[in-house]
Amino acid sequence: MVDPFRSPDAVAPTEVRHWFSPTEDATNAAALGFRCTPGGVHLSKTMMLSDLTSLLETAPGSTADAVEQSIVRDNLLGKPTGSARRLALARLNALYGILTPRPIQFAALRLWPRNVAGRPMLALLCALAREPLLRQSAGPVLEAPPGASVRWPDLATAILTEHPDRYSPKMLKSLAQNCVSSWTQSGHLQGRVNKRRRLADPSPEAAAYAALLGSLAGFGGPALLRSPWMRVLDRSESDLLSLLRRAESAGLARVKAGGGVIQIDVRRPLAEALEVPDIADR
């Protein structure tokens, strides 16, 4: 049986219409690291923020071999068995590219040390780019007002709409609960059992990364600010521009807004600042 999070990086046309501009080339998106095929880590786990944080705090900038040894041989993540260690390694690689990063994953890893407070949002955005099922769970979360109850059946219904009859009730429940956990880890939900909506706290770095994903997904100008990638930041368009201007002061963006014209460039500034040329060349 093929592991679901090892499925090909292809872009499915139905899902593209929401998170990707109709003009975006599917092959190009896949080459950058976006995934849109059914399956993924969230069928069995969450976005694994704690594991990712432990790894990047202990072994920042390590080679792929060193990362593998830390997780599998040295059991950095405290997994109970060898197979659990190897699965954790594979899942973290599928989500964040800790062994073989695609350009969008590499950009997230390079942004990681710049702002501790922004890491949960940064991890969520990267996981969203890699996990179509997590993207399909976003509606019930992002559309809920602060303080509203958000339950796993709400997310399950949203996923079921996209994939009728694909998952058993047991699998759908597990998947939805994992997605709820990821949205909690990112700061969009709070509460141990009864989850309620709260506004997440984005950093300028996360704003620049969200704009990068939106730009690479085919959005530009005002459409970029209204894209799902920027909606994840839980801020108004004016606040998003403020965050991007703060990112600009750190050399991560270029923003021109005035006279009804909005120009946002994050590809080249991030490519230069993070040394990820592929994100500027696409």
C-alpha positions, 0 to 999 in steps of 0.5 A: 500500500502506498503511503498517502503522504507520498502521493505524486505532486500533481494539481487537481483541477477542481481544487485549483479554482479556489486557492489557485488562479485559473491562469496558474500553470499546474505543472509550474505549481507542482514544481514549486512544491504545491500539492493538490492530489487527495491524501496527505499527512493529515489522514493520520497526523496534524501539521506536527508543529511541536516536532518541527519546532524541536527539530529546528531548534536542535538541528538548525541548518543541518544536512539531510543526513544529520537530520535523519540521524537526529530523528531515527538514530538519536530519537530527537522527537521521542518516538516509541519505535523505530518505525514511528521515528521513520514515519515522523521523518517522512511526514515532516519531509512531506510537509516541510521538506526537511530532507528534500525541500521544494522551493516553497518549503525551502523559503519557509525553513529560511524564514523560520529563525527570523521571528519566533512568534510567527512560526505557528502561522508560517508552519500552517501556511507551508502545510496548507501549500502541501496539504489539499485536505487541510485547505479544504477544511479552511472554510468553516474556520476562516468564515467563523467569527471570533468566539464562535464554536468550530467543531470537527463535524463542520470541517468533515462536512467541508471535506466531504463536499469535495470528496463524497464517498472517498473516506469512511466515516471513521477516516473522515472523523480522524482527518477532520480532528487532525485538521482541527488540531492544526488550526489550533496549533496555528492560533486560529482556534482555542480550547481543549475540547470545545474549540472556539474561533480566535484571531491568529497573530501573524508576523511580517515574515508570515505575511511575506510568505503568504504573499509569496504563496499567493503570488506563486498561485497566480494572484497579484495586486488587490486580488493577492490581498483577497486571496485565500493565502492572505485570508489565513492571516486574519487581518483586513486588507489595510492591516495586511498592507501594514504587515507587508510594509513591515516586511519591506523594512526587513528586505522581504517585500516591495510594496506600492499602494496609492491612487487606487493602484496596489503593487506587491512584489515578494518573489524577488526580495525573498529570493534574494534575502533567503537565497531561493532563486527558483521562487523569482524565476517562475 
